[in-house]
Amino acid sequence: MPETISAVPLAEIQSQIQQGQFDAALASIDHHLTGNVGRDDKVELCYMRIVCQRYLKQYGQALESATQLLSLRPDYARAWQERGYLYQAQKQPYEAAKAFYQATRLNPALLASWQSLLALYQAQGNEQAVKLTQARIERLKRLPKPILAATDLMNEGKLLQAEKLCRQFLRQHKHHHDGLCLLADIAQQMKVYDDAEFLLESAVEIYPDSAQAREQYASLLIKIGKYYRAKQQTEKLINMDPNNERASSLQATSHIGLGELDEGIKGLKYLLSKTPEKYGLWLELGHAYKTQGQRQQAINAYRNAYLKNANCGDAFWSLANTKTYQFTEDEIERMREVFSSENAAENDKIHAHFALGKAFEDRQNYADSFEQYRLGNDLKFGSNGYSAQFTEDRVEKQIQSLTPELFEQFAGAGCDSTDPIFIVGLPRSGSTLLEQILASHSQVDGTMELHNILGLARRLSVNPTRNGQVYPKSLADLKPELMRRFGEQYLEETKAYRQGAPFFIDKMPNNFMHVGLIKLILPNAKIIDARRHPMACCFSGFKQLFGEGQDFSYDLEAIGRYYRDYVRLMDHWDEVLPGAVLRVQHEDVVNDLEGQVKRLLDFCGLPFESQCLDFYKTERAIQTPSAEQVRQPIYRSGLAQWKHFEPYLEPLKRALGDDLLNEYERFL
């Protein structure tokens, strides 16, 4: 039985601190910290302990407590602010300035830290820093107090409280510029992207001259894969101010997302010629070169990123994520230093753990490799809030709602286009290989992982019908002409990613959840299920750090349960849509490339073309982690790579279950 997590009277302790009862508060804090408390409560208790110790002038103990708290949560801005106060009290202005700066970097709404920094910069005579800090203070002071408070809460990760406060303010001050932008930021962090998009679209319409709103809007559009619209926004920003470097950076990213790689690279190189110290631009440049297949240029850019910022864990992970890069001993030591750096954010450490896992795996040091993967996954999973039960419920809703009767009800509805070829499945299942094979055909355009179907599902999930139903149950309430409209809208939205071939690929693995929706709006679309042995697929996902989403992949039990749910739902689609989905087993492709290529092409109604067998020679933009792998001929070495880690994978095996594992035994 798991140990019961204790309830902590945080409000009572906070009241004691406010009343100056620091000894009593400290005793209560230490008592509760000896028990089993949740992570969030532990963070709050540790923070209040620092405050008490500072007021009691126990500066040494307080600094030690701050170090302990930051080891638990490196991105906790208020712990850095307390450090600044402690160094100030001990007449250490340089250390105080570093601490306050880190606090403002993590939470730009900490007015007290900015004000402390201003005094320190003034004492140093640092005029440039004084000017910048004064501008930030004035900006924060101009914000309405509820918006400043909500911004502070958001930056501390208290999103629900921030949202509630912001909405209360907007009810009284409708269409307030900062309120709209902040609520959109909160929605984005909560991954409610449709709400964020609507709010920012409204903001740029109401405040067309607001560079802040338009930059935020363009950045969101990039995040959700709407690169063409993002590019339109960046063009307007640059017309407003040709020297807007942030707008130029967003425009370059938009070009890259649209496959206009030469334009994107040109833009990034121009920005770097002006500001070569910006490591984030080097990262972007590396990603662009990797997408283009320029491996050495990508490596050089990633190296520049970590040379500009030693704590840039993303640079090390990006090198690892080329899949073929071999780290030097010096780079391994640099990655270790990220873990001990006080200035490294938690995300930097996560990236470094995954990169170091890859470095040790390449050296066949599988025990240390798995430990690094485990540490990175634990940090990532602990903060993403993933619920396996929620996924199970989503799958069950699809099965209960998408019935033979529903498809009969909408027979003949939908858009009759045959253009799209969807590739679905799990990440790391061989889907990029299938995409590359098909994209090598003269009649097929390769695109990218398009978000359009996921976006439609999200919209239907938040907009109830007259009967009060939401997606997927609401589908039965919709009119047939809506299905056609949704299909036509999908084709219109994806037009920007095509190059003129009769067919195009939408390789979004997560669309397996929405196969039924796809067949309702695009009944003639082809759907391919990329399947891989469960142990190989799941472990490959576990050691992959994804840029966005795939929250299930950071825990062995969770990813195993997710795989089972995926199989259960694909079995349902086979039952209610017989013959609509072609299942392609990755191991079969590796063992019989020509046979599986012909099978793929036959399913898509395409004549055989020999260049599909030479897929690795096809030059195109590839934005997934498998980019380097599919630029090489088929190889077998990855089929059972997970077996090196088998002693550590018992939680995954239990979650998958013997019945499922036995079913796929023949593919080993």
N, C-alpha and C positions, 0 to 999 in steps of 0.2 A: 504493500500500500504506500502511495506517495505521501510524504510528510505534509501536514496541513500548513498552508501559508497563513501567517498571523495577520490579524487586522492591526493597523497602525494608526493611532490617534494623531494624525499630522496636524489637524486644526488646533488641537489642544496644545501641542508643542509649539506651534507657531504663535499662539496666544501668549505663552510663557515668554517667548523671545521678545515679543512686542512690549510686554510689561517689564522687561529688563531682568527677568528671573533666569539668568543664563545658566547658573549652576544646576538648577532644577531641570531645565530643558536638556542640558547636556547629559545628566544622569538618565533621563527618560530615553534619550536618543541611543546612548550606549546600551541600555537594557534591551531595546527593541532590535538593535543591530546584532545582538547575540542570538536572536531567534531566526526563524525561517520566514523572510519577508520577500515580497515580489521585487523585481528589478527596479520598477519605477519608484516604489516606496523606498527602496534602499538608496537610490540616487538622491531623493528628497531628504532623507535622514542624514546622509553624508554631507549634503550641502548645508543643512542647518547646523550640523556639528562644527563646520568651518566658521560659520557666522558666530556661534557661541564662543568658540575659542578665540576668535579675533577680538570680540568685545571684552573678553576676560584677559586680553593681552598675552595669550598663550601662543605667540607667533610661530614658534618652532613646531608645536603640535599641529597648529592650523595648517602650516605648509605641508606637513606630512599627510594630514587628512585630505588636502587638496590633491596631492599626488595620487593617493589611493582612489579618490573619486574619478580623477581623469584616466586612471587605468581601467576603471569600470565603464566610463563613458567619455572618451576623449573629446567629443564635440559639445560638451556641456559648457556653454558660454559663461554662465554665472560662476562656475568654478574658476575660470580664468579671471573673471572680474574680481573675485575674492583674492586670488593670488596677487593681482595688481594692488589691491588695498594693503595686503600684508607686506609686500615689498616697499610700498610707500611708507608704511609705519616704521619700517626698519632702515629708512633712508637709503634705499637702493633704487634710484630713479630709472636706471637703464633697464633693470629687470622688470620694474613696474610697467614701463612703457611697452615692453615686449608682451607682457601678460594682458594689458588693456587692449593692445592692438589685436591680439588673438581673439579676445572676447568680442570685439567689434566685427572681426572677420566672420565669426561663427553666428553672431546675432547682431546685425547692423542696427537694430532698434534699441540697443542698450545705451541710452542717452548718458547715463552716469559714467560709463566707460569712455565715451567720446569726450565728455567734459574733463575727466581726469587726464586723458591724453593731451587735450589742448593745453592744460597747465604745464604738463611735462615738456611739450614741444616748445612752449613759450620760454620756459626756463633754459632750454637747450639753444634757443635762438634759431630754431629750424623754421624759417619763414614759409617755405613751400608746404611743409606739413601742417603748419598753423593755418594757412589759407584753406587747404583742403578740409581740415578738421572743422574749421569754423563754418564752412559751407554745409557740411553734413549736419552739424548741430542746428543750424538755421532751418535746414530742410525738415529735421525731426520736430523742431519746435513749432513749425507751421502746421503740422499734422493735427487734426482734432484728437483730443486725448483718447477717445475710444478706439480710434484707428491706430494710434501709436501702441496702445495696450494690446490690441488684437494682433498687430504685427509682431510684438514681443512674444505673445503666446504662440503664434505660428512658428517663429524661429526656434522656440523651445520644444517644438514637436507636439504642442497641445492644440491639435487642429480643431477638435470639436468645440472647445471653449472659444478659440479664435473665431470660428465660423459663427457661433451664436452671437458673440459681441458685435461682429461686423454686420450681421444681418439686422440686429437691433438698431444699429446706427443708420443703415440704409433705409429702414422703414421711416425714419424721421427726416432723412436727407436723401431723397430719391435721386439716383443718377449722379451721386457725388463721385468725382473722378478717382480720388484715392481709395474710396470705399469699393468701387467697381473693380479696380485693379487688384486690390488686396483680396477681395472675395474670389476673384479668378485665380489668384496665386494659391489660395487655400484649396480651392476645388482641384487645381492641378496636382497639388501634393497629395490630395485624397484620391487621385486618379479618376476623378469625375470629369473627364476631359470635355464632354459635350457641354456641361455647365460653364466650364472655363472658356470654351470657345464662344459660346453665346454672350457671356459677359464682356469679353474683350472685343468681339465684333460690335457690340453695342457701344463700348467705350470709344472706339475709333470713329464711329459714326457721330457720336455726340461731341467728341473732342478731336476733330480731325487734325489739329495742330499739335497734339500730344505725342512727342517722340517716345515717352515712357510707355504709353498704352500700346503704341504701334510696334515698338520693339518687343514688348511682352507678347503681343499677338503673333508676331512673326516667329518668335521662339517656340510658342506653343504649337503653331502649325507645323513646324519642323518636327517637333516631338511626336506628333500624331501622324506624320507621314504625308502631310498635305503641302508638298514642296512647291508646287506651282503657285498656289495662293500665297505661300510664304515669300516667294520671290517677288510677287507683285507688291507686297507690303514693304519689302526692303527697297524696292525701286522708289517708292514714295518717300521713304525715310531719307534716301540719298539725295533725292530732289530737294527735300527740306533742308538738308545739311550735307554737302558733299564730303565734309571732313568727319562724319560720324563713323568712327572705326567699328563700333559695335554693329551698326547696320551693314557695313561692308563684310564683316565676318559672317553675319547671318546670311547675307546674299551668297557668299562663297559656299556655305553649307547647303543652301537651297540648290545651287547649281550641281553640287555633288549628289544630292538626293535625287535629282532629275536625270542623273547619268551624264551631265554636262561637265565631265571631269576636268577637261583642259581649262575651261573657264573658272571652275572652282579653285583649281591649283594655282592658276595665275593670280586670282584674288588673294589667296592666302600668302603667296610669296611676296606680293606687293605689301601686304600688311606687315609681314615679318621684316621686310627691308626697312620699315619705319620703327618697329618695336620688336627687335629680335629677342628680347628678354621674356616675352610672353609665352610661357611654356604651353598654354592651352592651344595656341595657334600651331605650335609644332605638332601637338597631338593630332589636331584636325588635319594637318598636312599629311601626317603619317597614315591616317585612315584613308585619305583620298588616294594616296599612292598605292596602298594595299588593295583598295577597290579596283584600281586600274591594273593591278598585276605587276606594279613596279616594286618588287620586293626589297631591293637594296636601298632604294630611295626612302621607302617606308621605314626601314630599320634606322637609317641615318636620322630621320625626323624624330623617331621615338627616342633615340639616344640623346638628341638635342634637348628633348623635353625633360628628361631626368637630369641632364647636366644643368639646365636652367633652374630646376627645382628638385632637390635631392629627395624630397618627400612625395614626389609625384608617383604614387603607386600605379596609377593608370598607365604610365609609360612602360613600366616593367611588364604589366599584364598585357599590354598591347603587343609587346615583343613576343611574349609567350603565346599570344593568341594568333600569331602567324602560323603556329603549329610546327614550324620547321626550324625556328631559331634556337640556337644553342647558347645558353648564358655562359659568360666567362666567370672565373672565380671572383674577380673584382665586382662584377654585377651582383653576384650572390651575396657578397659582403654588404654591398650598398642596400640590397633588399632587407637584410637583417637589421640594418641601421634604421630603417623606417619604423620598425617595431619599437625601438627604444627612443625614438624622437618625440619630444613633448609637443612639437608643432605639427606632427602628422595627424590628420583627421582619421576618424574610424574608417572612412571609405578608402583612404590611402592604404591603411593596414590590411583591409580586406583584399584589395587588389594585389598587394605584395604577397600575402599568404598564397593566393591562387597562383601567382607567377612562380613563387618559390616551390610550390608543389610540382609544377611542370618542370622546373629545373632539376629537382631531385628525381622525378620520374625518368627524365632523359638519361640520368646517371644510373638508372636501375636501382636506386635507393628507395624501394617502395614503401618501407615503414615510415621514413621521414617524409616522403612525398604525401602519403595519406594523411599524416598528422597535419601537414600544412593545409591540405584541402579541407580537412575537418575543421581546423581553426577558422579558416575563411568562411566556410559554410555556416558554422555556429554563429559567427558575428552577423552574417547576412540574414540568416533565418530568424535570429532573435529579434530583429527590428522590423521585419516585413509584415508580421501579423497574418501569415497565411493560415487558412483553415481547411484541412482535408475534408471535413464534414461539409463545408460549404460547396466544394467542388462536387462531392457525391450528390448533394441535393440538386445542384444545377443539372447534372446528368440525368437524375431521376425526373426532373421537370421536363427535360427534352423528350424522354421516353414516354412519359404520360401524355404530353401535349401533341407531339408529332406522330400521329397515328395514320394507318391506311385511310381512314375515313377523312382525315384532314386533306391528304393529298388528292383524294377523289373529289372533295369539295372544290379544290382549286385547279382541277384538271383543265388545261387549256388556257389558264391565266399565266401571268409572268411574261417576261420578254423572251422572244424566241431566238435570240442571238446564239450562235454556236462559238463565238470568239473566245470565251475564257476557258482556260484549263487550270483548275485548282489543284494544288498539291498540299495535302494536309497530313497530320500525324503529330509526332512529338519532336521537339528539338533534338538534334543530333541523331536523327533516324535515317539519314541518307537522302533527305529531301533535296538538298542543294545539288547532289549528284544527279538526281532525276531531272531537276530544273536545267542543269547544264547540258545534259543529253538532249532534252527537248529543244532548248534554246539554240542548239547547234543546227537544228533543222531550218531550212530556208523559209518555211512558212510560219515560223513561231518566233515571237518576241519574248525574250526574258525580261523581267522587270525587277521586282524586289519583293520583300515581305509587305504587301499592301494592307493597310489598316481599315479599308472601306467596309468590309463585311462586319468586322468587330464594331466599327462605329455605328452601323445600322442597328446591330443587336443592342448596343448601349442605348441608342435613342428609343428603341421600342421598349426597353426595360424601364425607362423612367417616365414614359408617357402612357398612362393607363387609358384604356378604351372607355366607352360609355358604361360598359358593364363593370368597370373598375379593375379589369384584368391588365396585366403587363406581360411582356415577352417571357417565355414562349406561349403561354396559355392564350394571350391576346390575339395570336395569329388567326384563330377561328372567328374572331369578331371583325376582321378586316375585309374590305371589299376587294373583289378580284382585280379591279383596275389598279388598286394600290400596288399589287404584286408586280404588274407590268411597269408601273412608274418607278418602283424601287430598282428593278432590273435595269431600266434605261438610265436611271440616275447613276448606278454603279458604273455602267459603261462610259458615261460622260465624265465622271470623276477620274476614271483610270486612263482616260485618253492621253493625258500628258506623259504617261510612262511608256507609251508604245512608240515603235519606230516605223509602223506602216505595214507589218505583216498581217495576214488574215487572222492569226490566232495569237494569244498572249498568255503568259503564265502568271498566276497569283499564288506565290508560295508563302502563305502564312500558315504555319503549322497549327496554330490555335483554332483555325477555322473548322477543325474536326467537330467542334462543339456545335457548329451551325450548318452542317451539311443539309439538314432539312430546310432551313431558311434559303440556302443557296438554290436548292432544287425548286423551291416555290417561286422565286423571283427570276431564276435563269434555268428553266427546266432542261435546256439542251446543253448546259455547261458540262464539261468533262471533269470528273473528280478522281484524283489518284491518292490513295492512302499509302504513304511511305512507312513501312513497318521494319523494325529491326529487333533482334533478340532482346528480350526485356532486360537482362543483366547488362548487356553491352550498351544499350540505349540509355538506361537509367544511370549507370555509372558515368558514362560520357557526359550526361547532363549535370551530374553532381560535381564534376570537376571543371565545369564551364561556368564562368562568371558572365552572366548576360547583361547587356546594356540596359534593358528595360523588361519588366514583367518576368514571367516564368518563376514566380515566387515559390512554387512547389518544389523546385529542383534543389533547394539548399538543405534538404534533410532526407536521409536515406529512406525512412519509413514513409514520409510524405510523397516522395517521388514514386515509390513502389505502389502506393495506393492510387496515385494519379494515373499510372500506367494501366492499372486494372480498370479504373473508371473509363479510360479512353477505349480500351478493348470492349468493354460492355456497351458503350455507346456506338462504336463502329459495328458491332454485331447487330444492334438495333437498326441502324441504317441499312444493313444488308437485308434485314427481314422486311422492312417497310418499303424499301426502294431497291428491289432485287435487280442486280446488274448495273446499278447506277455508279458504283464505286469500284475502281480497279485497285486491288491490293498488290503492292510490289514489295517483296521481301528483299531487304538490302543484301543479305547473304547470297540470294539467288542472282542478283545483279553482279556481284563480285565473281561468282562461280560460272555464270553463263551470260556474259555481257550481251552477245549478239542476240541470243534467244529472248532475253528480257527487253532489249531495245525494240525488236520487232513486235513484241507483245504490246509494249507501250504505244508505239506508233499506230498499230492496228486499232487499239482502243480509241485513240484520238482521231481516227479516220485520215491518217497521214501516210503518204507513200514512204517506203524505206529510202533513206539517204545515208551513204556510208560515213559522212562526216559526223553523224551521231555516235559512231563508234570511236571516233577520234575527238571526242568532246573536249579533251584537255587542250586542244589546239585552238579552240574557239576563243576569240578575244572579246570580252564583254565585262561590264562592271558587275562585280559580285560583292555584296555587302554583308555576308554572313560569316561566322567563324570558320567555315569550311572553305573559304576562298582559295587558299593555297593548295589544299588537298585536291580540289576538283580541277586544278590546273596541272595535274599529274595523271599518268595512266593509272588504271585500276590496280590496287595492291591489296594483299590479304592480311597484312601485318596488324591491322586495326581490329580484325574480327573478334579476337578473344583477348584483347589487351586488358580487359577487366580482370582476367584470371590472376594477374600478378597481385591484385589487391583483394583476392577472394577471402583471405582470413579476416578482413575488416568489414565484410559486406553482409554479415548475418541479418542485421535489421532490414536490409533491402530484400533479402531472400524471403524472410518471414512475411513482409508486406505483400510481395508478389504472390506467394503461395506455391506449393508444389504442383498443383494442377496446371497453372499457367506455365511454370518453368518446364514441366515435362512435355507440354505441348510444343515447345520450341527447341527441345533438346537436339533435334535432327539438324539444326542450323549451326551447331558448333563444329 
